[in-house]
Amino acid sequence: MTRLACLTFVLVTAAGATASAQSLYLPNGASGVGVAGGVAANEDALALAVQAGYSYRTFIDGGVFVRRYAYDNTGSLSVSSIGVEPYATVHLLRQSDTVPLSLAATASYEKQFFTVQNDTSGVSIDGWAMFVGGYAYRHFDLRGPWSLTPQVTVGFEHAHTTGGVGLIGPDPYTDSLAFQLAGNLGYLDRGGRIWLANPFLSFDDRHATFGLNVGATFPIRRR
């Protein structure tokens, strides 16, 4: 039980840092919209997510995630939550003929809405988290329409949970450092759409979290 509060937001880090950048797939200077769905899990919980976002000229990405979390190891109680997370990513440096890597900074805020079932004591839990981090990635063109973009992310997360001391954890405040590896596979179809799959593995001082996001990015052509 004492790991539940931390786990909630580690899953946010894992899923958000991987799928929050439409610019990972777009050519330099292009704009586009992206949609995705995903799943992330570790020994204590499962998260399902949907995401929509917009990229402006592969410089600024913004969007929102909506997630449903289901928790294990909660004793006789059944604990779940809905998380809403807006995010923004700035691509500070883009790969080119003379620049070998792309670098980006990202930040997000998630508000959690908890539901506790099988409870007779009137437990009410509320939570939120902020994440700030950066990542490096490199795009590789594979055979035909396929591409691969390996990505390494490092970030810091501050989480705050109220109403759950003694149930969720001994301290309402949690700070975590997270490290993530992701492989972003893209497929460019004849209509210009980029179909994507993002397997990832995220670590912090408590968990290893595995996940997968799938979706599509749609370039916007200017007239």
C-alpha positions, 0 to 999 in steps of 0.5 A: 500500500505504501507505494500507491501514491508514488506509482500513480505518477510514475505511470504518468511519467512513463506514458506522457514522456513517450507519446507527447511529441508529434514532432518525433515523426514529422519532417523539420518545419512541419505541423501536424496533429496526433492521436494515440491510445496506450497501456502501462503497467507494473507490479502494482497498477494498470493505466489505460490512456488516450491522447490528442495533441498538436505540433507547430512546425516541429518546434512546440507540441501541446495536448492532453492525456486522459487516463484511467488507473486501476490499483492492486495491493490495496487490501479490501478496498478497490481504488481507481482514478481518472487522470487529466494531464495537459502537457507542452514540449519544446524541441530545442534542437532538431536533427539535421545533416550537421546535428546528430541528435534532437533535444527537447524539454517537456512539462506536464500537470496531471489532476487525479480524481480517485474512487474508493469502493468497499470503504466504510470509513469515508476515505476521500483521496485527492491528488496531482503531480507536476513533471519536468524533464528532457529527452534526446532522440535520433531518427533513422529511416529504415527500408521503405516507409518505415522509421525508428526513433530511439529516445532517452528521457530523464525527468523530475516529478513532484506529486501531492496526495491528500486524504490518503495518509496511512492508506496510500502512503506515510507522506502526502508529498513525493519527489521522484527521478525517472529514467526512460527508454523508448523505441518509436516506430513509424510507418508513412502510408501513401496518404501522408499519415504516420502510424506509430507504435511506442514501446517503452520501459521506465524506471524510478527508485521504486518500480520498473514500468512497461508500456505501449502506445499506438496511434497516428500523426497527421501532417498539416499541409499549408496552401 
